[in-house]
Amino acid sequence: MSDKSSTAAGVRWDLSDLFASPDDPRLGQLLTDCQRRAEQFAERHRTIFRQEGGPDPATLREAIQELEAIHEDLEQARAFAGLLYAADTQQAAHRDLRERVELKGTAIGNTVLFFELDWIALSDLLAEPLLVHPALAEYRHYLAQARKYRPHTLSEPEEQLLNERDNTGRWAFGRLFTELLTSLGFPLERDGKTERLTLSEMLALAHDADRDLRRQAHVSVMNVLSQHALVLTFVYDTLLQDHLTADRLRRYPHPMAQRHLGNQIDDAAVQQMLHVTEANYPVAQRYFRLKARLLGLPRLSVYDQYAPVGDALPRCPFARSREIVLEAFAAFSPVFREAARQFFDRRWIDAEIRPGKQDGAFCASPSPSLHPYVLCNYADTLRDVMTVAHELGHGLHGWLSRRQRFFNYDTPLTLAETASVFGEFLVFDHLLATETDPRVKLALLCGKIEDTCATVFRQALLTRFEQAAFARRPAGRLTSEAACEDWLAAHRAYYGDAVEMTEQYRWGWSYIPHFIHTRFYCYSYVFGELLVLSLYRQYKAEGNAFVPKYLALLEAGGSDAPEVLLGRVGVDIRAADFWQQGLSEIQSLVERAEAAAAELGLEQESHEAMTNEAMTNDQ
């Protein structure tokens, strides 16, 4: 770990709301109690869907609520085990607990599995009256969505077997991936000394003003990853084949189909979104050329993408990030501010950087009866402030939707970024409005464009990489060489001639967690970002009148299909120009950056610097 500790040192979450420790007796008692209740549930309701005429609506409602309570209590144990593990993946006790909870969760899930399978198998003649009955109104979407899996559901013994296999299959390989990456140290020469940094610390250096340091960090990360190519490639290849095998058994027509069903969106809409996004790659390339001029470079290298423009942006201590986020959220709604304040004051955030901690950032919202938890690795940059705002947006979504039942609580991935990206834009606009230095404003604007490009264009190309990897797998195992080739090909389409890739960058695919844990998650970021660009434009046009509609959208959680929920705020995801509207907003940001640079005369300065550099090289 670096000697330079951030001001988030000591900012760790308090998990005592869940359990006291991995060996807390209450945890074991909860798991035992859930197993007992699951067995009793199976005894009482094994034939509920098999009686003539189907179940009575009131009886079915009681059964659903009983099942829901078992799952919600089990989620408390899962959340505790998962959060402990993320906070320190190297602790044997944390690893053991996570595995124990996963195994117990599988056993409990298999005990009550019959209920959902029998509901899915119930004839439409008997199911339709139940779906429209007032007694089951708050479970209507949950019940209707479950029946969409009917063509892809296996028999109960087969489903149980697949669940058991996952513990030593895809979940085990996911743990191996996480534990390997969090155990790695990456060498960096700085101030005459060799440091060993975590992956999070190294990735943060992509935003450093020192170009040689950026290059060195980039090369070091890629070189270390390449040294573990055998394991990283084997893990990904195994999970590809596991996914394809499951698709074959479940009769999914293509590798993305299961994700689409879970996201409650059809393939045509997703492909249209990706095609429109790719057609706008020149917008990103236009920005990359602008940035090269601002940095005085003939062309950006891949490690220059996130370099600060001009002088490095001011550092931002964690305590100041709290003030910024709360001020920005308060300007939108007191509800936002008060909800976000609790995360800081009640220690629902783990922001400290330390060895063994999971890289990146996430928000876990276990259930409506629990509060969400945020993990990030705060390195005192304004970019980290945006990350805090992003994850707190997730947290607010989870907090506001707690009025929903457990089965209606989670949103599909297509709506998962609705509050997180919105929170980022609130903070971004607040920073621009309160900043007095025009050069810092330009740097903030450039940073926002880069983050937006990373969330839209880069996530689209990550999706294309996944598609290429899955297309290769039926012909044989995925090799490191093939994965590297597909990675570079996807980026060539995005970068064009505006960004130069290093030879080492071919290994950039090997540390992306979504490829391992949640395949085809990435296109949801594209959906979410373009959606929020549209919603945020609507907010700026409507002002305070927009706030109640937006809060109602978040409070709805996953209680209806995305198309229905978004329709309530005036969004039609079927409109032909929906995706282009969001992409046009990105182009507008680029145009604002070009204008700001021209007003400051920075492009002329950069042109002169490049000319002088070229003359020096000629001599």
N, C-alpha and C positions, 0 to 999 in steps of 0.2 A: 504493500500500500504506500502511497505517496506520503512524504513527510508533511506536505501541505494539507492540513486537515481543514475541512470547511466549517463554516459557522453553524452547520446543522449537527455538529458533533453532540451526542447526547440526546438528540431528538429521536426517540424511539417510541413506538406505540405501546400502549398498556392493554394487554390482552386479558387482564383479570376479570373483565366483564364476561369472558367466556369460561376460562378455567385458570386455576392458580399455577399449574405447571404440567409437564407431560405426564407425571405420575399422580395427578390429582385424582383421588378416589371417585369424585363426582363424575369424572369423564368415563371411567369404566362402568359406573352404575348407569349412566345415560345409555351407553351402548347396549348394555344388558337389557335395560328396560325397553329400548326400541326393538330389540330382537323378540322379547316376550310379547309386546303389543302387536308386532307384525304377525307372529304365529297365531295370536288370538283373532286378529283381523282375518287371516286366512281361514280359520275354522268357521267364523261367522258368515263370511261373504263368498266363499268358494263357488257357490251356485247362484249368486245374485242375478247374473245375466242369463242363466240357463232355465229359469222358471218360465212357465207358459205365459205369454203375453209380456214378458220382460219385467224389469223391476218397477216398483212404485216410485214416483219421483222423489217423495219425501225420504223414503228409505235410501235411495241412491245418494241423495244429498248428504245424509248422515254418514254414509260409508265414505264418500269422497272427503268429507271433513276429518274423519278419523284417519284416513290414509294420509291426508295432507299434514296432520299434526305429527305423524311418525316421521315423515320426510323432513319437516321443518326442524324437529329436535335433532335428527341425525345430521342435518346441515350445520348445526352448532359445533358438533364434534369435528366435522370435516373442515369447517372454517378455521378452527383453532389449530388443527394439525397442519393445514396448508399455510397459514400465516406464520407459524413457528418455523416451518421448513423454509419459507421464503426469506425470513429474517436471518437464518443461519443454516445453510444447506449442509454444512460440514459437521454439525452436531449429530452424533450417533443417535442420541435420544430423539431428536427431531425426525430423523430418517425412519427410525423404528416406529414412532407413533404414526407417521403418515401412512406407512405400509399397513400397520394394524388397523387403522381406521378405514382404509380402502378395502381391506379384506372383509371387515365386519359390515361395511356399507354394501358390498356386493352380496353378502349373505342375506342381509335384510331386504335388499332390493329384489333378490330372487324369490324370497318368500312371498312378497306381495305382487310379483310380476304378473300373475294370472289376471289381476283385476283389469289392468289396462289392455292386456291381450284379448280378454273376453269382451271388453267394451268395443274394441276395434273390430272384432269378429261378429258383433251383433248385427243382425240384418238391418238394412235401411228402413224397412217397414216399422220395426220396433224402435230404432234409434231416433228417427226424425221427430216423433212427438216429444221425446225427452229433451231434445235440443232446443225446442221452443217453449218448454214448460216454464212458467214463472218461478217455480221453486228452485230451478237450476240456472236461473238467469246469470248469476255472477260466475258460473263455471261454463257458460255456453262456449266461449272461445277456446278454453282449455279442452273441452270435450270434442269440439269440431276439429280442432287442429290435430288431436290424437288420431282421429279417424283417417286423416290424410296419409298416414303411414301404413294403411291397410295393405297396399300392394307389396310392401317391403318388410312385412313382419313375418317372422318364422314361428315355429311351434314353441310352446313354453320350454320344453327340455332343450331345444336348440338355442333359444335366447339365453337361458341360464348358463349353458355351456360357454357361449361367447362372452358373457359377462365374467365368468370365472377366468377365462383365458386372458382377458384384458389385463388382469393383475400382473401376470408374468409376460405379457405381450406389450402392447403399445404404451401402457402407463409406465411399465418398467423401463422401456427404452427412453421415454420422456424424462424420467428421473435421471437416467445415466447421462443424457445430454446436458441437463441443468447442472448436475453435480460436477461434470467435467469442466464446463465453462466457468463455473464459479470457483473452481480450484486452481485455475490457470493464473500464472503471473506473467506479465508482459514487460520485457526489459526496455528501459528508456534511458539514454544518456542525457543528463542535464546537470549543468553547473559542475562539470568534471566528475560527476558521480553516476553510477548506474543504479537506477531505481527499478523496482518491480511493482507495477501497478495492476489494479484490477481491470477487467474489460470496460466497466463503466467509466473509470477514470481515463482510460486510453481513448475511448470514443468521445469523451468530453473535449479532448485536445483537438478534435476536428474544428473547434470553434476558437482556437488560440490564434493570436495575431502573428505569432512567429511561424513563418512558412516552413522553415527547416524542421521545427518541432512537429508541425502537422504532418509533414512528409515522414519523419522518423516514426511517429506514432502509427501512422497508416501502415508503413512497411512492417513494423514490429508486430502489429496485430495480425496482419495477413500471414506473415511468416510463421508465427506461433500456431495459428490455426492450421496452416498447411502441414505442420509437423504432426498434427492429430487427424490427418485426413482419413486414415484407415477407420478410426472409430466414428468420426462425424459422418463420413459417407455411408458406412455400414448401418448406422442408426437411421439415417434418412431413407436409404434404400429399403430397409426392412419395413419401415412405416408406410412407404409407398405400396409395397406388395400387400401388406396387411389391409390397407385401405381398398385396394383393388379386389382382394379376396372377399372382403365384406360386401363390396358392391355387387359382386357376382352372386353371392349367396342371397342377397336381399333384392336382387333384380333392379338395381339402379342403372339407368341407361348410360350414365357417364360420371366421371369422378366428382364433378361439382354438384350433382343432382341432390345428394343428401344435404349439403350445405344450403342449397337454395330452399329446400323444403323447410329446414330449420329457420332460415331467414325470412320465410314467408314471402318469397319473391320468385318470379319465374325466370327461366334462363334467357328468354328473349330480351327482357328488360336489362338484365345484367350485361349481356353481350352488346346491346345498344350503348349502354353506359361506357363500357370499355372502348368500343370503337370511337365514340365521340371524344373520349379522353385522349386516345392515341392521336386522333386527328388534330388535337391541340398541343401536341408535343412542341411544335415550333414556338409556342408562347414561352415555354420553359427555356428553350434554346435562345430565344431573344433576351431573356433575363441573364442567362449565363454569359452571353457576349457583353452585355452591359456591365456585369460584375467584373469580367476580365479587364475591361477598360478602367473601371474604378480601382482595381488592384494594380494597374499598370502592367498587366500580363498580356502576352500575345493570345494566350488561350488558357482557360482554366484547366488544371489537373483535377482528378477526381477528389483529391484531398484539399482542394481549394473551395469546394462548393459552399461550405459553411464558415469560411473565414470571415472575420469581422471586416466591415467596410470602414476605412479610415482608422482612427485610433480605436483601440479596443473599447467595447462598451464598459461602462462602469460596473464594478462588482456589486453584487446585491446580497447582503447578509440575509440569512433565513428570517430573522425577525422583521426585516424590511419587506420581505416577500409577503409576509402575513398582512402587513398594513396595505400593501398595494392591492392584493387580492380582495381584501374585505372592502376597501374603498371602491374598487371597480364593481364588485357585486352589489354593493349598497346602492350605487347609482342606477342599477337596473331594477332592483327590488329589495326592500328590507327582508323579505323572506329568504332571498339568496344569502344575504349577509349573515343573518342569524344562524342559518343552517351551517354555513361554512365556518363561522366562528367556533362552533362546537368541536370541529375537527382539530383545531389548534389547541383550544383550552382544555379539552378532555383527553388529549393524547391519543387521537385516532390516526395519527400520521407517524410513519417511520421514515425519516429523511436522511439519517446518518449514512455516510459511505464507510463500509468496513469489509474486510475479507470474509468470504463465505456468504455474504448477502446476495440475493438474486439481483441480477443486473436489470436495468431499465426501470419501469414504473408501471403500477397497476392500481386499480381500486377493486376491492372485494366487497360485494354487497350480499351477504349470506342469505338473509331472509327479512321479511317485513318486521319481525319481532326483534331484530338485532340492528345495530347501526353499522354503516359501512366502515371500512378501513382502507387507508391509502399508504402505498409504499412508493418511494422514489429514492433517487440517489442525488442529493442536492449538493452541487459544486459551486454555489455562489455566483452563478451567471444569470443574466436576464432570461436566457433560454430556460433555465431551471424554474424561474418564476412562471413561465408559460406552462411548463410541465405540471407544476403544482396546481395551476388554474385548471388545466385539463383534467387531472385526476380528481380534483375537488368537484368539477362538473359532474363526473361519474358519481361521486359521492352524493351530490345534491339530488341527482336523479333517483338513486337508491333511497335516499332519505324521504323525498317527497312522495314516492310511490309506495311507501310503507302502509298506506291505507288499503292496498290491494291484498287479496288472499295470496298465500304462498304460490299456488299454481298459476296465478296471474301476475306475479311480481316481476320476474325477469323479462326484459325486452329481447326480441331477436337481435342479432348482430347489426342488422340494417338500421336499427334505431339506437344502438348502444352508444354511438358517438354524438347523439343529439345535444346533450347538455355539456359534454366535455369540450367539444370544439367551440360551442357557443361561449363557454366560460373563457376560453383562450381569447376570443375576439373581444370580449368585454375588457379583459386586462390589456390587450394590445391597444385598443382605442384609448383607454385610460392613460397608458404610458405616453402615447403620442400627444394627448391633450395636456398633460402636465409637464412635458419636457420642453425646455426653452432653447436648447442648443439645436440648430437645424441639422448639424452633422450627425448628432445622436439620433435625431428623428429619422434621417435617411438610413442610418444603420438599423434602426428598429424596423423600418419599412422593408429593408432588404431581408432581415431575419424572418419577418412574417411571410414574405414571398417564398423564401426557402423552405420554411416549415410547411406552407400550403402545397408547394410543389412536391415535397416529400410525402405528404399525406394523400395527394391525388395522383400525380403522375408516377411517382415511384411505387406506390402500392398497386397501381395498374400493371406496371412491368413485373412486379413480384408475382402477381397473379398469372401473368403470361409465362414466367419462369416455371411456376408450379404446373401449369398446363403442359409445358414442354417436357418436364420431368415425368409426369404421368403418361404422356404419350410414348415416351421411350421405354417405360418399364415392361410392357407386355412382351417385348422382344428379348428381354434379358435384364440382368441386374444393372442398376445405374452405377456407372463408374465415376470416380472423381473427375476424370478428364471430360466426360460427357456433361456432368453438372457444371463444370467450369465453362465449357463451351456455350451451354445454354444461358448461363448467367451473363456472359459478355455479349451474346447476341441480343438479349433483351435490353441491355443497356445501350448498345449501339443505336438501336431504334430511338431511344429516348434522348441520348446526348447528341446524336448527329456528329457534326464536326465542331461542336461548341465546347466539348469537354474531352480531355485526353485521359484515357484509362491507363493505369500502371499495369505492368505484368502481374504484380502481386494481387491486384484487385479481383482476379479470377476466383479467389477463395471467399469473396464477399457473401456468398450464399450460405456458407457453412455455420454461421452463428445466428441466423434468423429464427427466433423461437416459434413464430407462428407456423412455419413449415413443419415443425415437430409436434406442437401441442394442439393446434387448431387449423387444420388444413383448409385452405381457401377462405381464411378469415380476411385476408388483405383487401379484397374488393369491397368489404363492408366499410373500410376507411374511406374509399373513394365515394361510396354512396353517402356516408355520414358527412364528409367535408362539403360535398356539393350541395347536399340538403341544407346544411347550416349556413352556407353562403347565401342561399335563397332565403332562409328564415331570418338571417341577420339583416339582409336588405329590407325585408318586410318590417322588421322591428324599427329600423331607421326611418322608414316611411310612415309608419303608424304611431310611433312613440309609445306612450304609456298604455294606449288601447291594446297593444299587442301583448302586454305582460300577462294579463289573466289567461289568455288563450294558451300562451306558452307554458305557464305553470300547470294548467289543466292537462296539457299534453304530457308533461313529466309525471304528474300525479297518476295518470292512467296506466303507467307501467307497461305490462304486456297483456292488458285486458282485451285487446282487439288486434286485428291485423294492421300492419304498418300503413297500408293504403287507406284504411278507415280512419285511423288516428290522425294521420297527416291531413286527410281531407277536412278535418275539423279546424285546422289552422289555414285552410285555403291552399294547400299544396296538392297538386295533381301529378303523381309520379308517372302517369301514363302520357302526359303531354309531351309532344315531340321535342319541344325546345327546353324541357326541364333541365337536362344535363348541361346544355350549352349555356344556359343562364348562369349557372355557377362558374363555369369555365370562363365566361366573359368577365366575371368579377375578378378572376385571377389576372386576366389581361389588363384590367383596369388598375390593379395594384402595380403591375409592371410599368404601365404608363406613368403612374404617379411617381414611381422611383426614378424613371428617366427624366421627368420634369424637375424633380427635386435636385437631382445630380446636376442638371443643366443650370439651374438657378445658382447653385453653389460654385459653378465653374469647375467641378471635379472631373468631368469627362475631358476637358481641355488639359487639366493638369496631368491626368493619366496618359493622355495621348503624347504629351511632351516627354513624360517619363519613359514611355515605350520607345519613342524616337531616340532619346539619349541612350537608352540601353542598347538599341540596335546599332547605333553609331559606335558605341564602345566595343560591341562584339565584332564589328567589322574591322576595327583597328587591331 
